[in-house]
Amino acid sequence: MLLCVGLMSCGQRARLDETTSKTSTGQVSNKPSTTVTYYAAARFADQVSFGATPALIDEISKLGFEGWIDAQMALPVTNSAIPRSYLNYKETDNAAVSALDNYTHEVYWQRVLGAPDQLRQRVAWAIFEFIPTSQGQSNGRYEYYNLLISRAFDNYGTLLHDVSIHPMMGFFLNNELNRPSSPQCLGCAPNENYARELMQLFSLGVVQLNTDGSTKRDAQGKPLETYTQKDVEELARALTGWRQPPNNTGLPDYAWPHFGTPMLPESQAFFHDSGAKIVLGTPLAAGMNAAVELNAVIAILMKHPNIAPFISLRLIQHLVTSNPSPEYLTRIATVFRNNGNGVTGDLKAVVRAILLDPEARAGDQIGSSPNQFGKLREPVQWMSAMMRGMNCKQPFHSPPYEGVKWVLEPQNQNATYPPNVFSFYQAGDRAPGSNLLAPEQKLLNTIEFTSRIGGLEWTLLNKNNSAAADNYANSGCEVAALGKAFSQSPKAILDLISQRWFRGAMPPTLRANLQSLINGERNWNSPEEGALIILQVALSSPYFGVIK
C-alpha cells in the first residue's frame, strides 16, 4: 500500500496483407528534442531500459531522445541459443536439469544488466508480460523469449503470426493438439484454448473499445462484447493442423531442443479443417490450408478496431505510465493503426510515439509530473534498477544447492516463469479503493518489501551467506565506490545515491531521514555495510518505488 500512496500523492512471418506488409520505418511526427538535462535523461532511462546507469544517462544526454531511439533501433539483436552441452543430458539427471534451468535465468539477467540494446530488451519484456508462456521446460521458455526479443521492433501482425506457430506456445496453449473432427481422426475435436486467448489476451480483449480505450456500450449501458463463443469455435477450426517440428539435432527428445524452430502444418490435409468459416464477421473461404488460413486470421485481427487501443494501453503501461489519459492512449492507438505510411501495427513507430509523446515527456523537469502519472516498479524492474545503478555486470547467486548456484530473483516475480496465461497481473487491475490503474501493485506485499529492505547487504556482505563473497567479487557491483563515499561524509554518500538512483534530485524529506539514520548509527561493521544499508532504505521508499 505504501507505494500506491506514493503513486497517488507523488504523481502516477509470412505476408499478411498489404496493410501489415509495408516497410516499417518507425518514424512518426513528433516535436524535435531540445537540450536533455541530467534529470530528464535519467528519467527517460527509467522508461527505456532496465535501469539508469551513468553511461546510459550520458549517452541519452548526448544523442537526445530521438537520436538515442534511432541508435537503439539500429543495434543488432542481443539473444543467443542455449549451448548444446546444456541440452545433451540424461532425463534422470536432476543436476543437469537444474543447470539448464539456471542457465536460462543467468542469461536473462545478463541481458537485463548489460545488453546494449536496452530498448529492445525492455519492449520484449513488456510484450512477454501480456503474451506469456508458462509451464514446460526452461529451454522452451528461453527460445520463446528469444522470439519476442527478435520481433520487438517488428510488425505486430508478424509477431502474432510467429507467436502462433512457436512450439512453446503450441505446447502451452494446446494448439499443437488442435485437430478437427474427421473420419480419419476418430475422437478428435477442435481445441479452443489458443483461439480464445489469442483474442482475449493477445489482441482484442473481451469488450469493444473506443480509440481512447473506453468501453463501448449498448443503449442500456451494457458493455458490448468483442466476440462470441461461435467466434471462438470458428477461430479454433481455422487454427487446426499444426504440429511440433521434428527433432533433427541428435539431442534427446525430452530436452525439447527444437523449440527454436517454428511449428509446421501437418502433411496430411485432414488434420486441418478447410471448410468455410466466419470469424468476427469476416468470411473465410473453403479450401485454405493451415498456413494460408493463419495469415487470413492474423489479417482479421489486425483490422479489428479493438487491437490498436488494446495493445497500445499495455505498451504504455509497461514503458511509461499505468494510468494514461484517454488523449495519450488515443494518440498512440492512432499511430498503431497508421504509422504515417499506411502501415498498421508498426511497433517501431508505436514505441517511438509512446516515448516521445507530450504526456510521457511532461515530467522531464523536476516536480512537473502530473498527479496521477507514473508506474510502480514491479519487482524485476526494482531489482534491475538497483543493480544497474551500481553498475553490476552479473546477477547475484544464492548459496549452492545440489551443486547449483541459483540466480537470485525477486520472490514475487520469477522473470521467465509467470504463474499462468494471465501473467503476473492484468492491465485493468486498479489500486485498492481507487479508479487509478495500478496493476503492478498486485506484486507488492510484505514479502517483497522485506526483501527490498534487507536483501542487498545480506547478498553482498553478510558472513552468514556463503555466496556473499562470490557475489561481491564476481558481480562487478561498485560496492567499494559506495563505501568510499560513505567514509568521506554523509553528504558524499547521499550525493552519490541521489545521482545514481534519484536523477540527482533526491527529495529533501528522504535526504533528511537518511542523514538522521547515518548520524544515529555508529556501529557499522564497514563503510561498505553502512553504504548498502543506507541504499536499501533509500530504494525501499516510495520515492524510488514509483517511476514518475
C-alpha positions as CSV (number, residue, x, y, z in Angstrom):
1,M,0.0,0.0,0.0
2,L,2.9,2.4,0.7
3,L,4.0,2.5,-2.9
4,C,0.4,3.0,-4.1
5,V,0.1,6.0,-1.8
6,G,3.4,7.2,-3.2
7,L,1.9,7.0,-6.7
8,M,-1.2,8.8,-5.9
9,S,0.4,11.5,-3.8
10,C,3.7,12.0,-5.7
11,G,2.1,11.8,-9.2
12,Q,1.4,8.2,-11.4
13,R,6.5,-14.4,-40.9
14,A,4.5,-14.5,-43.8
15,R,3.0,-11.7,-45.8
16,L,-0.3,-11.0,-44.0
17,D,-1.9,-8.4,-46.3
18,E,-0.9,-5.1,-47.8
19,T,-1.8,-3.2,-44.6
20,T,0.7,-5.1,-42.4
21,S,3.4,-5.9,-45.0
22,K,4.6,-2.5,-46.0
23,T,8.0,-1.3,-44.8
24,S,8.2,-0.4,-41.1
25,T,10.2,2.8,-40.6
26,G,9.4,3.6,-37.0
27,Q,9.0,7.3,-38.0
28,V,6.2,9.4,-36.6
29,S,5.7,13.1,-36.4
30,N,6.9,14.5,-33.1
31,K,8.4,17.7,-31.8
32,P,12.2,17.5,-32.0
33,S,14.1,17.1,-28.8
34,T,15.7,20.1,-27.2
35,T,18.5,20.1,-24.6
36,V,18.4,17.0,-22.4
37,T,19.2,17.7,-18.8
38,Y,20.7,15.1,-16.5
39,Y,17.4,14.7,-14.7
40,A,15.4,14.3,-18.0
41,A,18.0,11.8,-19.3
42,A,17.8,9.8,-16.1
43,R,14.0,9.8,-16.2
44,F,14.0,8.7,-19.8
45,A,16.4,5.9,-18.9
46,D,13.8,4.6,-16.4
47,Q,11.3,4.3,-19.2
48,V,13.5,2.8,-21.9
49,S,15.8,0.4,-20.1
50,F,16.0,-1.8,-17.0
51,G,17.5,1.0,-15.0
52,A,19.7,4.1,-15.4
53,T,23.5,3.8,-15.4
54,P,25.9,6.7,-15.6
55,A,27.0,5.6,-19.1
56,L,23.3,5.4,-20.3
57,I,22.4,8.8,-18.9
58,D,25.5,10.3,-20.6
59,E,24.5,8.6,-23.9
60,I,21.0,9.9,-23.8
61,S,22.1,13.4,-22.9
62,K,24.5,13.5,-25.9
63,L,22.2,11.9,-28.5
64,G,18.9,13.4,-27.4
65,F,15.7,11.3,-27.0
66,E,15.0,10.8,-30.7
67,G,18.7,10.2,-31.6
68,W,19.0,7.6,-28.8
69,I,15.9,5.8,-30.0
70,D,17.3,5.7,-33.6
71,A,20.6,4.4,-32.4
72,Q,18.9,1.7,-30.3
73,M,16.6,0.5,-33.1
74,A,19.7,0.2,-35.4
75,L,21.6,-2.1,-32.9
76,P,21.8,-5.9,-33.6
77,V,19.6,-8.2,-31.6
78,T,21.1,-9.4,-28.3
79,N,20.0,-13.1,-28.0
80,S,21.6,-16.4,-28.3
81,A,20.8,-20.1,-28.4
82,I,21.4,-22.4,-25.5
83,P,24.8,-24.2,-25.8
84,R,24.5,-27.8,-26.8
85,S,26.2,-29.0,-23.7
86,Y,23.3,-27.9,-21.5
87,L,20.8,-29.8,-23.7
88,N,22.7,-33.1,-24.0
89,Y,21.7,-34.6,-20.7
90,K,20.1,-37.7,-19.2
91,E,16.4,-37.4,-18.4
92,T,17.1,-38.7,-14.8
93,D,20.0,-36.3,-14.2
94,N,18.4,-33.8,-11.9
95,A,21.6,-31.8,-11.5
96,A,21.8,-31.3,-15.3
97,V,18.1,-30.3,-15.5
98,S,18.8,-27.7,-12.7
99,A,21.9,-26.5,-14.5
100,L,19.9,-25.9,-17.7
101,D,17.1,-24.1,-15.9
102,N,19.6,-21.9,-14.0
103,Y,21.4,-21.1,-17.3
104,T,18.3,-19.6,-18.8
105,H,17.9,-17.3,-15.8
106,E,21.6,-16.4,-15.9
107,V,21.3,-15.3,-19.5
108,Y,18.1,-13.3,-18.8
109,W,19.7,-11.3,-16.1
110,Q,23.0,-10.8,-18.0
111,R,20.9,-9.2,-20.8
112,V,18.9,-7.1,-18.3
113,L,22.1,-5.8,-16.7
114,G,24.4,-5.4,-19.7
115,A,22.8,-5.9,-23.2
116,P,23.5,-2.8,-25.3
117,D,20.0,-2.9,-27.0
118,Q,18.2,-2.0,-23.8
119,L,15.2,-0.6,-25.5
120,R,14.6,-3.8,-27.4
121,Q,15.1,-5.8,-24.2
122,R,12.6,-3.6,-22.3
123,V,10.0,-3.8,-25.1
124,A,10.4,-7.6,-25.3
125,W,9.8,-7.8,-21.6
126,A,6.7,-5.7,-21.9
127,I,5.3,-7.9,-24.6
128,F,6.1,-11.1,-22.6
129,E,4.1,-9.7,-19.7
130,F,0.9,-9.8,-21.8
131,I,1.8,-12.6,-24.2
132,P,3.4,-15.0,-21.8
133,T,4.2,-18.7,-21.7
134,S,4.4,-20.7,-18.6
135,Q,4.9,-24.3,-17.7
136,G,7.1,-26.6,-19.8
137,Q,10.8,-26.9,-19.8
138,S,13.1,-23.9,-19.3
139,N,14.7,-24.1,-22.7
140,G,11.3,-23.8,-24.4
141,R,10.5,-20.7,-22.5
142,Y,14.0,-19.4,-23.3
143,E,13.6,-19.8,-27.0
144,Y,10.1,-18.3,-26.9
145,Y,11.6,-15.2,-25.2
146,N,14.2,-15.1,-27.9
147,L,11.4,-14.8,-30.4
148,L,9.9,-11.8,-28.6
149,I,13.3,-10.1,-28.5
150,S,13.8,-10.6,-32.2
151,R,10.3,-9.3,-33.0
152,A,10.1,-6.4,-30.5
153,F,10.6,-3.8,-33.3
154,D,8.7,-5.7,-36.0
155,N,5.1,-5.5,-37.1
156,Y,2.6,-6.6,-34.5
157,G,0.9,-8.8,-37.1
158,T,4.2,-10.6,-37.8
159,L,4.7,-11.0,-34.1
160,L,1.3,-12.6,-33.6
161,H,1.9,-14.9,-36.6
162,D,5.2,-16.1,-35.2
163,V,3.9,-16.5,-31.7
164,S,1.0,-18.6,-33.0
165,I,3.4,-21.1,-34.6
166,H,6.1,-21.1,-31.9
167,P,6.5,-24.6,-30.4
168,M,6.4,-23.3,-26.9
169,M,3.1,-21.5,-27.4
170,G,1.8,-24.6,-29.2
171,F,2.6,-26.7,-26.2
172,F,1.5,-24.1,-23.6
173,L,-2.0,-23.4,-25.0
174,N,-2.5,-26.7,-26.8
175,N,-2.6,-25.6,-30.4
176,E,-0.2,-28.4,-31.3
177,L,-3.2,-30.7,-30.3
178,N,-5.8,-28.8,-32.2
179,R,-7.4,-31.2,-34.7
180,P,-10.8,-31.1,-36.5
181,S,-13.4,-33.9,-36.2
182,S,-13.0,-36.2,-39.2
183,P,-13.4,-39.8,-40.1
184,Q,-9.6,-40.1,-40.3
185,C,-9.1,-38.7,-36.8
186,L,-11.6,-40.5,-34.5
187,G,-12.2,-38.7,-31.3
188,C,-10.6,-35.5,-32.5
189,A,-12.2,-32.1,-31.9
190,P,-11.0,-28.5,-32.2
191,N,-9.1,-27.3,-29.1
192,E,-10.3,-23.8,-28.3
193,N,-7.7,-22.8,-25.8
194,Y,-5.3,-20.8,-28.0
195,A,-8.1,-19.3,-30.1
196,R,-9.7,-17.9,-27.0
197,E,-6.5,-16.4,-25.6
198,L,-5.4,-15.1,-28.9
199,M,-8.4,-12.8,-28.9
200,Q,-8.9,-12.2,-25.2
201,L,-5.4,-11.6,-24.1
202,F,-3.1,-11.1,-27.1
203,S,-5.1,-8.8,-29.4
204,L,-8.6,-7.7,-28.8
205,G,-10.0,-8.1,-25.2
206,V,-13.5,-9.2,-24.3
207,V,-15.3,-5.9,-24.7
208,Q,-15.4,-3.4,-27.6
209,L,-13.3,-0.3,-27.2
210,N,-13.3,3.2,-28.4
211,T,-10.0,4.6,-29.6
212,D,-9.3,6.2,-26.2
213,G,-9.7,2.8,-24.5
214,S,-13.2,3.4,-23.1
215,T,-15.7,0.7,-23.3
216,K,-18.4,0.8,-26.0
217,R,-21.9,0.2,-24.5
218,D,-25.4,-0.5,-25.8
219,A,-28.5,1.7,-25.2
220,Q,-28.9,0.1,-21.7
221,G,-25.3,0.8,-20.8
222,K,-24.2,-2.8,-21.0
223,P,-20.7,-3.4,-22.4
224,L,-20.6,-4.7,-26.0
225,E,-18.8,-8.0,-26.3
226,T,-15.9,-8.2,-28.8
227,Y,-16.5,-11.8,-29.8
228,T,-18.9,-14.6,-29.2
229,Q,-18.4,-18.3,-28.4
230,K,-19.2,-19.0,-32.0
231,D,-16.2,-16.8,-33.0
232,V,-14.0,-18.9,-30.6
233,E,-15.2,-22.1,-32.2
234,E,-14.7,-20.8,-35.8
235,L,-11.3,-19.4,-35.0
236,A,-10.3,-22.8,-33.4
237,R,-11.2,-24.5,-36.6
238,A,-9.1,-22.1,-38.6
239,L,-6.1,-22.8,-36.4
240,T,-6.2,-26.6,-36.7
241,G,-3.5,-28.6,-38.3
242,W,-0.1,-27.5,-36.8
243,R,2.5,-29.9,-35.3
244,Q,5.8,-29.6,-33.5
245,P,8.8,-29.6,-35.8
246,P,10.9,-32.8,-36.0
247,N,14.0,-33.2,-33.8
248,N,16.9,-33.4,-36.3
249,T,19.5,-32.3,-33.8
250,G,20.8,-35.6,-32.5
251,L,19.9,-34.4,-29.0
252,P,17.3,-36.3,-26.8
253,D,13.7,-35.6,-27.4
254,Y,12.9,-35.0,-23.8
255,A,15.3,-32.0,-23.9
256,W,12.9,-30.4,-26.5
257,P,15.9,-28.9,-28.4
258,H,13.7,-28.0,-31.4
259,F,12.0,-25.1,-29.6
260,G,13.8,-22.6,-31.7
261,T,12.1,-23.9,-34.9
262,P,8.5,-23.0,-35.8
263,M,5.7,-25.5,-35.9
264,L,4.8,-27.0,-39.2
265,P,1.5,-27.7,-40.9
266,E,0.6,-31.4,-40.8
267,S,1.4,-33.2,-44.0
268,Q,-2.0,-34.9,-44.2
269,A,-4.7,-32.4,-45.2
270,F,-7.4,-33.9,-43.0
271,F,-5.7,-32.6,-39.9
272,H,-6.7,-29.0,-40.9
273,D,-10.4,-28.0,-41.2
274,S,-10.5,-26.5,-44.6
275,G,-14.2,-25.8,-44.6
276,A,-15.8,-22.3,-44.9
277,K,-15.9,-20.2,-41.7
278,I,-16.9,-16.8,-40.4
279,V,-14.6,-15.2,-37.8
280,L,-15.5,-11.9,-36.2
281,G,-17.9,-11.3,-39.1
282,T,-15.4,-12.0,-41.8
283,P,-16.0,-15.0,-44.1
284,L,-13.1,-17.4,-44.7
285,A,-13.5,-19.3,-47.9
286,A,-13.3,-23.1,-48.0
287,G,-10.1,-24.8,-49.4
288,M,-7.4,-22.9,-47.5
289,N,-4.6,-24.8,-46.0
290,A,-3.3,-24.2,-42.4
291,A,-0.6,-21.7,-43.3
292,V,-2.8,-19.6,-45.6
293,E,-5.7,-19.6,-43.1
294,L,-3.4,-18.5,-40.3
295,N,-2.4,-15.5,-42.4
296,A,-6.0,-14.7,-43.0
297,V,-6.8,-14.9,-39.3
298,I,-4.0,-12.6,-38.4
299,A,-5.2,-10.1,-41.0
300,I,-8.7,-10.1,-39.5
301,L,-7.3,-9.4,-36.0
302,M,-5.1,-6.6,-37.3
303,K,-8.0,-4.9,-39.0
304,H,-10.2,-5.1,-35.9
305,P,-10.8,-1.7,-34.3
306,N,-10.0,-3.0,-30.8
307,I,-6.4,-4.1,-31.4
308,A,-5.0,-0.5,-31.6
309,P,-6.2,0.7,-28.1
310,F,-5.9,-2.7,-26.6
311,I,-2.2,-3.2,-27.4
312,S,-1.3,0.5,-27.1
313,L,-2.6,0.6,-23.5
314,R,-0.4,-2.4,-22.5
315,L,2.7,-1.0,-24.1
316,I,2.2,2.4,-22.5
317,Q,1.6,0.8,-19.1
318,H,4.8,-1.2,-19.2
319,L,7.0,1.6,-20.5
320,V,5.7,4.8,-19.2
321,T,2.6,5.1,-17.0
322,S,0.0,2.7,-15.6
323,N,-2.9,5.2,-16.0
324,P,-2.5,7.0,-19.3
325,S,-5.0,9.7,-20.1
326,P,-7.6,9.0,-22.8
327,E,-5.9,11.6,-25.0
328,Y,-2.5,9.8,-24.7
329,L,-4.0,6.5,-25.5
330,T,-5.8,7.9,-28.5
331,R,-2.6,9.3,-29.9
332,I,-0.8,6.0,-29.6
333,A,-3.7,4.0,-30.9
334,T,-3.8,6.3,-33.9
335,V,-0.2,5.5,-34.7
336,F,-0.8,1.8,-34.2
337,R,-3.5,2.0,-36.9
338,N,-1.4,4.0,-39.3
339,N,2.3,4.9,-38.8
340,G,2.0,7.6,-41.3
341,N,2.8,5.4,-44.3
342,G,-0.4,3.3,-44.2
343,V,1.1,0.5,-42.0
344,T,-0.9,-1.0,-39.1
345,G,1.0,-2.4,-36.2
346,D,4.4,-0.9,-36.8
347,L,6.0,-1.5,-33.3
348,K,8.9,0.8,-34.0
349,A,6.5,3.7,-34.7
350,V,4.3,2.8,-31.7
351,V,7.2,2.6,-29.3
352,R,8.7,5.8,-30.6
353,A,5.3,7.6,-30.2
354,I,4.8,6.3,-26.7
355,L,8.2,7.6,-25.5
356,L,8.1,10.9,-27.3
357,D,4.5,11.8,-26.5
358,P,4.0,15.1,-24.7
359,E,2.4,13.2,-21.7
360,A,5.5,10.9,-21.4
361,R,7.8,13.9,-21.5
362,A,5.8,16.3,-19.3
363,G,7.7,15.3,-16.2
364,D,11.2,15.9,-17.6
365,Q,11.6,18.9,-15.3
366,I,11.8,18.2,-11.5
367,G,8.4,18.2,-9.9
368,S,6.5,18.6,-13.1
369,S,4.9,15.2,-13.4
370,P,1.1,15.2,-13.3
371,N,-0.5,13.9,-10.1
372,Q,-1.7,10.6,-11.5
373,F,1.2,9.9,-13.7
374,G,3.7,7.1,-13.4
375,K,4.0,3.4,-12.6
376,L,5.1,1.3,-9.7
377,R,8.4,-0.5,-10.1
378,E,7.4,-4.2,-10.3
379,P,9.9,-6.5,-8.5
380,V,12.0,-7.3,-11.6
381,Q,12.4,-3.7,-12.5
382,W,13.1,-2.6,-9.0
383,M,15.9,-5.2,-8.7
384,S,17.4,-4.4,-12.1
385,A,17.4,-0.7,-11.5
386,M,19.0,-1.2,-8.1
387,M,21.8,-3.4,-9.7
388,R,22.3,-1.3,-12.8
389,G,22.7,1.8,-10.6
390,M,25.7,0.0,-9.0
391,N,27.0,-1.0,-12.5
392,C,26.6,-4.7,-11.7
393,K,27.7,-6.9,-14.6
394,Q,26.5,-10.3,-13.4
395,P,23.4,-11.4,-11.4
396,F,23.5,-12.4,-7.8
397,H,23.5,-16.0,-6.7
398,S,22.3,-18.0,-3.7
399,P,24.4,-20.4,-1.8
400,P,25.0,-23.7,-3.7
401,Y,22.1,-26.1,-3.6
402,E,22.6,-29.6,-5.1
403,G,25.7,-28.2,-6.9
404,V,23.9,-25.2,-8.5
405,K,24.4,-21.6,-7.5
406,W,20.9,-20.4,-8.4
407,V,20.3,-16.9,-9.7
408,L,18.7,-14.7,-7.2
409,E,15.4,-13.2,-8.4
410,P,12.5,-11.4,-6.7
411,Q,10.4,-13.9,-4.8
412,N,7.2,-12.4,-6.2
413,Q,8.2,-12.3,-9.8
414,N,10.2,-15.1,-11.4
415,A,11.2,-13.2,-14.5
416,T,10.8,-16.0,-17.1
417,Y,8.0,-18.0,-15.4
418,P,4.7,-16.1,-14.9
419,P,2.2,-18.2,-12.9
420,N,-0.3,-18.7,-15.8
421,V,-1.6,-17.2,-19.1
422,F,-2.8,-14.1,-17.3
423,S,0.8,-13.4,-16.4
424,F,1.8,-11.5,-13.3
425,Y,-1.2,-9.1,-13.4
426,Q,-3.8,-7.7,-15.7
427,A,-3.8,-4.3,-17.4
428,G,-7.2,-3.4,-15.8
429,D,-6.1,-4.0,-12.2
430,R,-6.7,-1.0,-10.1
431,A,-5.3,0.4,-6.8
432,P,-7.5,-0.7,-3.9
433,G,-10.3,1.8,-3.2
434,S,-9.4,3.8,-6.3
435,N,-10.2,4.0,-10.0
436,L,-6.5,4.5,-10.7
437,L,-5.0,1.8,-12.8
438,A,-2.0,0.3,-10.9
439,P,-1.7,-3.3,-12.0
440,E,1.9,-3.8,-10.7
441,Q,0.7,-3.3,-7.1
442,K,-0.6,-6.9,-7.1
443,L,3.1,-7.9,-6.7
444,L,3.9,-5.6,-3.8
445,N,3.3,-7.3,-0.4
446,T,5.2,-7.9,2.8
447,I,7.5,-10.4,1.3
448,E,8.6,-8.0,-1.4
449,F,9.1,-5.1,1.0
450,T,11.0,-7.3,3.4
451,S,13.4,-8.4,0.6
452,R,13.9,-4.8,-0.5
453,I,14.8,-3.5,2.9
454,G,17.1,-6.3,3.9
455,G,18.4,-8.2,0.8
456,L,21.3,-6.1,-0.5
457,E,23.6,-6.1,2.4
458,W,22.9,-9.8,3.0
459,T,23.6,-10.7,-0.6
460,L,26.9,-8.9,-0.9
461,L,28.5,-8.7,2.6
462,N,26.8,-10.9,5.2
463,K,29.3,-13.5,6.5
464,N,26.4,-15.9,7.2
465,N,25.6,-16.1,3.5
466,S,28.2,-18.3,1.9
467,A,27.5,-16.8,-1.5
468,A,28.1,-13.2,-0.4
469,A,31.8,-13.2,-1.0
470,D,31.3,-14.6,-4.5
471,N,28.7,-12.0,-5.3
472,Y,30.9,-9.2,-4.0
473,A,33.9,-10.4,-6.1
474,N,32.1,-11.6,-9.3
475,S,29.0,-9.4,-9.8
476,G,31.1,-6.3,-10.7
477,C,28.9,-4.1,-8.5
478,E,30.6,-0.9,-7.4
479,V,30.3,-1.6,-3.7
480,A,33.8,-0.2,-3.0
481,A,32.8,3.2,-4.5
482,L,29.8,3.4,-2.3
483,G,31.9,2.5,0.8
484,K,34.5,5.2,-0.2
485,A,31.7,7.8,-0.4
486,F,30.3,6.7,3.0
487,S,33.8,7.1,4.5
488,Q,34.1,10.6,3.2
489,S,31.0,12.1,4.7
490,P,27.2,11.7,4.9
491,K,26.9,14.3,2.2
492,A,29.2,12.3,-0.1
493,I,27.2,9.1,0.1
494,L,23.8,10.8,-0.1
495,D,25.0,12.8,-3.2
496,L,26.1,9.6,-4.8
497,I,22.9,7.8,-4.1
498,S,20.9,10.8,-5.4
499,Q,22.9,10.9,-8.6
500,R,22.7,7.2,-9.3
501,W,19.1,6.4,-8.3
502,F,17.2,9.6,-7.9
503,R,18.2,11.5,-11.1
504,G,20.3,13.9,-9.0
505,A,17.2,15.2,-7.2
506,M,16.7,13.1,-4.0
507,P,13.6,14.5,-2.2
508,P,14.6,16.7,0.8
509,T,12.5,14.7,3.2
510,L,14.1,11.4,2.2
511,R,17.6,13.0,2.4
512,A,16.9,14.3,5.9
513,N,15.7,10.9,7.1
514,L,18.8,9.2,5.7
515,Q,21.0,11.8,7.2
516,S,19.4,11.1,10.6
517,L,19.9,7.4,10.1
518,I,23.6,7.8,9.4
519,N,24.1,10.2,12.3
520,G,22.2,7.9,14.7
521,E,24.1,4.7,14.0
522,R,27.8,4.4,14.8
523,N,28.3,0.7,14.8
524,W,28.8,0.0,11.1
525,N,30.9,-3.1,10.5
526,S,32.5,-1.4,7.5
527,P,31.9,1.6,5.3
528,E,30.5,-0.7,2.6
529,E,27.9,-2.1,5.0
530,G,26.9,1.3,6.1
531,A,26.6,2.4,2.5
532,L,24.5,-0.6,1.5
533,I,22.1,-0.3,4.4
534,I,21.5,3.4,3.7
535,L,21.0,2.5,0.0
536,Q,18.5,-0.2,0.9
537,V,16.4,2.2,3.0
538,A,16.5,4.8,0.2
539,L,15.4,2.4,-2.5
540,S,12.7,0.9,-0.3
541,S,11.0,4.3,-0.2
542,P,8.0,5.3,-2.3
543,Y,10.3,8.0,-3.9
544,F,12.2,5.2,-5.7
545,G,9.4,2.7,-5.8
546,V,7.4,4.8,-8.2
547,I,8.7,5.8,-11.7
548,K,7.4,9.3,-12.2
